[in-house]
Amino acid sequence: MHIGEKIKLRSKELRIGPTELGEMINTSKQNIYGIFRRENLDSGLLRTISLALEFNFFELLARELEGSLPSEPLREELKALEREMEYLKRINQLQLTLLEKEGIKFRPQPLKKPECPTNN
């Protein structure tokens, strides 16, 4: 996300020009143009701009971050699947032990690890 572009859009929505926004946050028009070009901003400056434009830009950043990180339900599901996998490994080992006691030689072939999908 290009935060400067989001700030520029919000100021246009409110019909606040660079000069007026500069006065609102106590900086020059030239600095405002520089902010519009910046992809990232210091959190203190972003807070000041959020208050001036009455818009929570941090919320936009948080929403973008949520799309990048697994959610809590997914983490819980992953833990449950890991526990199930360990349980199935123990069952498999017990079955192999029983087969060997019966005199049956069985050696499973190792499975290829599946490729994990990437988040694009």
N, C-alpha and C positions, 0 to 999 in steps of 0.2 A: 504494500500500500504506500502510496506517495502522500504523506500527510500534508505537505504544502499545497497540493492540488485540492485536497479536501477542505482546507482552511479557505482557500480562494473561492471555492464553490459556495461555502457557507456565507462568506462575506458578500458574495454576489446575491445570494438568496435574500439577504437582509438589506441589500442595496447600501452596503457600507463600502466605500472606496478605500484605497490604500492609505490616503492621507488621514481619513477619519479613524481607520483602524489603528494607525500609528499613534494618533493622539490618545485613543482609548487605552493603549498598552504602553504609552510613554516611550515611543521610539519613532524613528523617521520613516517617511514614505519609502525611501530606498531600502531600509531594512525589511519593510513589509514585502517589497518585491523579492528580496532575497529569501524570505521565509516561504513565499509561494513556490520558489524553485527548489526548496529543500525537501528531500525524501524523509529525513528524520529530524526530530527536534528534541532539545533538552526538555525534560519533564516539567521543570519549573516554568519555562516559556510556554509550553503547551497548556499548562494549567491556567496561566494568565490569559491566553487566547481563548480557551474554553469558557472562562468566565465572561470575557468581553463579548464573545459571540453567542453566549448562552447556549452552548452545545458541548456535550461531553465527547471530545475526540478520543479520550481514553477508552470509552466504550467501543468505538470503532476498532481500535487496536485489539481490545480484548476479544471481540467477535472474530477477528482475523486469526488470533492465536488459538481460539477454541477449535477452529477448523484444522489446525495443525497438530493438536494434541489429542490423544485418546481420551474420551470422556470417562467418567467414573463407572458407568455401567459396563463399558467395554473392558476396563481394567478388572472389574469383578468377574466378568465372563472369562477373561484370560486366566485369572487365578484358578477359577473352577475347572477350566480345561486342563491346566497344568496339573492340578490334583488328580483329575480323571486319568490323565496320561500316566502318572506315577502308579496309580491303582492298577491300570491295565498292564503295565510293565511287570508288576508283582504277580498278577494272574498268569501272565505269559511265562514267567520264570517258574511258577508252580507247575504249570502244564508240562513244561520241558522236563522238570524233575520227575514227574509222574511217568512220562514217556520213557525216560532213561531207566526207571525202576522196572518197567515192563520189557526192557531190552530193545526198545525201539530207538534207533539213532536218527534223530531229526535235528538238522541244523538250519534254521531259517536264514534266508538271504537278507543281508542288510538292505533296508529301504533307503531310497534316495530321499533326502530332505526336500520337502516341497519349497518352491520359491515363494517368498512373501511378496504380496503385491506392494508396490510403492505408492505413496501418496503424491500424486502430481498436481 
